[in-house]
């Protein structure tokens, strides 16, 4: 599900157009920030790069969409769906790749209550 206009980062200043959280495991997700850059002029390229850097520091993978003349965002959406499907299938093909390591401080033989 695409979640629109989520605030990200320091003081939550950055707001990508959409975010997607792809479940890889119960407690582990892959995060994507989707930017619709249709209206941005070439002189905004440096500001867009700074924005993407600040968002990526928060562990989001940035995906920028620029519409084509004939189909708008259609091909980008198809590609995004394929990326999400591949990520969700990773748990079946390689569960150790997405596993979370949890440190155990101690083990007790009896229940503590």
Buried (B, 14 or more C-beta within 10 A) or exposed (E): EEEEEBEBBEEEEBBBBBBBEBBBEEEEBBBBBBBBBEEBEEEEEEEBEEBBEBBEEEEBBBBBBEBEEEEEBEEBBEEBEEBBEEBEEBBEEEEEEBEEEEEEEEEEEEEEE
